[in-house]
Amino acid sequence: MPYKRKSRGRSKGGKGRSGYVQCAGCGELVPRDKAKKVTRRVSVVDPALAKELRQKGAYISAPVETKYYCISCAVHRGIVKVRAKDERRKRRF
């Protein structure tokens, strides 16, 4: 049976089984190499107050928040786009 993608939707290479992570959108358990990882910095201080503090010379740390999404949630939220049939097997850089 033909397959859609060269990697079959995984990025594990020849590593064998990979661990599971929980999707932040729906709670599904997804293999770590198949899930889409989204990292962003989260500010714990109000932006107006942070601007004033930075002018005074204060350092404000922003912790990094990492979330994993299953493919269906990633498509729904616009993190990844649906590609045409002939574009699926091509790598995007």
C-alpha positions in Angstrom: 0.0 0.0 0.0 1.4 3.4 -0.9 2.3 5.8 1.9 1.8 9.6 1.9 5.1 10.8 3.5 8.7 9.6 3.2 9.0 9.7 7.0 5.5 8.3 7.6 4.8 11.3 9.8 7.6 10.7 12.3 11.1 12.1 12.9 12.7 9.3 14.8 14.9 7.9 12.0 16.2 4.5 13.1 15.8 5.0 16.9 13.1 2.5 17.6 10.2 3.4 19.9 10.0 6.9 21.3 8.3 8.2 24.5 4.8 9.7 24.6 3.7 13.2 25.4 0.2 14.5 26.1 -1.4 16.9 23.6 -2.1 20.3 25.1 -5.3 20.7 23.1 -7.1 17.4 23.5 -5.1 15.3 25.9 -4.3 12.5 23.5 -1.0 10.6 24.0 1.2 11.2 21.0 4.7 9.9 20.2 7.2 12.7 21.0 8.7 12.6 17.5 5.3 12.9 15.9 3.9 15.7 18.1 4.4 19.4 17.1 6.4 21.3 19.7 5.5 24.9 20.4 7.7 27.0 22.7 7.0 30.6 23.7 8.1 33.0 26.4 5.5 34.0 28.9 5.7 37.3 30.7 4.7 37.2 34.4 4.6 41.0 34.6 2.0 43.4 33.0 3.5 44.9 29.8 3.1 48.6 31.0 4.8 47.8 34.3 7.5 45.8 32.6 8.4 48.8 30.3 8.8 51.1 33.3 10.9 48.5 35.2 13.2 48.0 32.2 13.7 51.8 31.9 14.8 51.8 35.6 17.3 49.0 34.7 15.5 46.0 36.1 16.0 42.5 34.5 12.7 40.7 34.0 13.0 37.0 33.3 10.3 35.4 31.1 10.0 31.6 31.6 9.8 29.4 28.5 6.5 27.5 28.1 6.6 24.3 26.0 3.5 22.7 24.7 3.1 19.6 22.4 0.1 19.2 20.0 -1.1 16.2 18.1 -1.4 16.7 14.3 -5.1 17.3 14.3 -5.0 20.0 17.0 -1.9 21.6 15.3 -3.8 21.8 12.0 -6.9 23.1 13.8 -4.9 25.9 15.5 -2.9 26.8 12.4 0.5 25.6 13.7 0.9 23.4 10.6 -0.9 23.7 7.2 -2.4 21.0 5.1 -0.2 20.4 2.1 -1.1 19.3 -1.4 -0.6 15.6 -2.3 2.5 16.2 -4.4 4.0 18.5 -1.7 3.7 16.1 1.2 6.9 14.1 0.6 9.1 17.2 0.2 11.1 18.6 3.1 10.5 22.2 4.0 13.4 24.2 5.4 
